[in-house]
Amino acid sequence: MKVAGALEILLLAKRQKLVIDVRPIMDNLINQASFRISQQLYVGVLDAANEERNIELTKN
């Protein structure tokens, strides 16, 4: 059994067209669930998802 983290599952969901964009989901995790992620990983996930990567990581 392969173990997958939340971000890997988001990418898989996007590849299978279960979600349109991973960015708003990641932003909600960060802002509402106190999910901690480095800017480098955030950008890497956006790149892997082929989404725009101009970002500002700020917690509201």
JORAQUI-V496847 format. One record per residue. RES is the residue in one letter. SS is DSSP state (2 for helix, 1 for strand, 0 for the rest). Layout:
BEGIN
{{RES SS} {RES SS}}
END
This chain:
BEGIN
{{M 0} {K 0} {V 0} {A 0} {G 0} {A 2} {L 2} {E 2} {I 2} {L 2} {L 2} {L 2} {A 2} {K 2} {R 2} {Q 0} {K 0} {L 0} {V 0} {I 0} {D 0} {V 0} {R 2} {P 2} {I 2} {M 2} {D 2} {N 2} {L 2} {I 2} {N 2} {Q 2} {A 2} {S 0} {F 0} {R 0} {I 0} {S 0} {Q 2} {Q 2} {L 2} {Y 2} {V 2} {G 2} {V 2} {L 2} {D 2} {A 2} {A 0} {N 0} {E 0} {E 0} {R 0} {N 0} {I 0} {E 0} {L 0} {T 0} {K 0} {N 0}}
END
